[in-house]
Amino acid sequence: MREATFLILTALADEPRHGYGIIQEVAGLSGGRVNLLPGTLYAALDRLVAQSLVELSHEEVVDGRLRRYYRLRADGQAELARQTERLRQLASAAETRLRAVRPRTA
């Protein structure tokens, strides 16, 4: 799974968000490293909806503009949990190897 997709799912894990809210949350989660453009975000959301990981929560009109809110589905929560565990295992393996090559101090 791409980092941006992982971060989109993570952004939706606690509450429904509209597009700009997701963009802001992803930027915050990544410490500003990942800045999604709207076209990239909506293409990813379309893909995640097609995969039944995300769904449209609700819509509202704000200042004359339609806001669509998305939420994580149960399958999306399960996939996020799987990916989180996969990344945890990879990080653990890397830490183990790094400890093996670090110089030992007295």
N, C-alpha and C positions, 0 to 999 in steps of 0.2 A: 504494500500500500504506500502510495506517495505521502510525503510529509504533509502537504497541503490538505489532502483528503483526511488524514488522521486528525489534523488540527480542526478541520471543519466539524468532524464528528465530535471531537472534544468540546468545541464551542457550543454544540447543541446538547451536550450531555445533561446540563442542569436546568435548562429552560428553553422554550421556543425563542427564536431570534429572527429578525428580518435581515435582509441582505447586508445593509450597512453595519448592523450590529454584529453580524458574523465576521465581516471584514475587520472591525475593530477588535473583536475578541481574539481572532487568530493573530493579529499583530501583537496583542498583549501577551498571549500564551507563548509566542515565539520570541519574545523580547525584541520585537521589531524586525526580526530577520525575514519573516514571511509577510509580504504585503500583497494581498490578493487584489487583482483588478476585477471590476464587476463582471466582465465577460468570462473570465476564468472561473469566478465563483459560481455564476449561474450555469455554466456548462457542467461544473462538478455537481451542483445540486440536481440538475436534470439527470445526470448519471446515477447519483445516489437514490433519487426517487425511483428510477427505473429498476434499481437493484433492491428496492423495498427496504432500504436502510434508513431513509428519511422520508417524511411526508409533509404536506402542507398542513399547517396547524390552523391558521385563520388569516383573514385579510382585513385591513382597515384603511380608511382614507385619512391621510394626514396632510394638511395644507394642499388639498386638491390632488394629491398623488397617492396611488395605491401602494400599500406596503403588504408584502406577503411574508408571513412568518412560517418558519419551518421548525419541525421538531424531530427528534430521534425516535425511530420506531424500536420495538423490542429487538428485532433482528439487528438494527444498528447498534444498540447497546451491547448485544452479544458480540458483534464484530469488533467494536471498540475495545471490549474486555479482552478478546483474543489477541488483537494487535498490541495492546498494552502489555500483556504477558509475554508475547514474542519479543518485544523491544526490551523488556526487563531481563529476559534470558540472554539476549545478545549483549546487553550492558554488563551483566554479571560475568559472562565469558570474557569480555574485554578487560574488566577489572581484574579478574583472576590472572590473565596473561600479563597485565601491566605490573601487578604485584610481584610476579615471578622475575621480572627483569629490572625492577627498581633496585638501586644500590641499598644495601642494608646499613642502617646507622646504629651505632652502639648506644 
